[in-house]
Amino acid sequence: MKIDKPTEIASDVSIADTPDAPQVTVEAVMYELKESGLDALKAPNARRRLGDLSQKQHREVLARLVKLRPRYPKITDELLVHIDELGQ
């Protein structure tokens, strides 16, 4: 699946400087992203959960995905770039 711009998938997601989301939300985001990759960003629940994350949690999710990448083929460069751009 090739996606030219992150806005084509998750234009309604913005990572705000908000209080931390519950840890269960972080774990749900991690599960969706590592198992479904870019397809997860099309799901309304995944977009909502990403939007619930604080900037700190967003950075932590990105770092965890990078570490898990060798074990999960759905974690691609393209996914990491999209996730990174959502936090900017």
N, C-alpha and C positions, 0 to 999 in steps of 0.2 A: 504494500500500500504506500503510495507516494503522496505526500501532502506538501504543497508549496508553502503555505503560510499557517502559522499556528492559529490564526483567526478563523481558518476554515473549520477547525474542530471545536475549539473552546473559546470562542470570542466573548462568551458571557462570564468567563472566569477571570477574577482579578484577586490577586493575593494582597490582602490589605494588612496594615500593621495593626492587627487586632489581638486581643488576648488569645492565648493558646486554645486550640480546639481540644476536646477530650482525646486521650490517647487512643481510644477505640476508633476514632475517626482517622487518625494517622495510620493505624494498622489496616483499616479498610482501604484507604488510598493505596497503601503499599501493596496489598494483595491484588487489587484491581490492576495496578500498573505493571507489576511483575508478571502476572498471569495473562493479561490481555494486551499489554503494550499500547500502541497508538489507538487501538479500537476502544480502550477504556475511556479515552478522552471524548468519545462520541456519546457516552452514556450520561444521562442527566444526573444520576446519583454521584458518579465520579466527579463531574464538574462541580456539583454543589459541595462535595467534600473538599475538593481542592480549594474552593473559594473560602471555606471555613478555616483553613490553616493560617496561622500567623506566619510572618516572614521567616522567623526562626525555624518553625516547623517545616516550612517549604524547603529551606536550605538543608535541613536534616533529611527530608525525604529524598532530595536529589543526591545527597552524599550516600545514603543507604542504597539507592538504585545503582549508583556507580560501583559500589562494592559487590552488589549481588549480580551484576551483569554477566560474569562468566558462567553462572549457573542457570540463568534465565534468558533464553534466546529472544524473547519478546522485548527485552530491554535493549533497544537499539540506540545508535547515535541520534537518530531523528527524534526518538522519544525524549531523550535527555535534553536535546536542544529545545524542544517544545516546552518541556517542564521548566527549564531555565528561563525561557522567555516569558512564561506566565508570571514569574515572580518579579519581573522588571517593571 
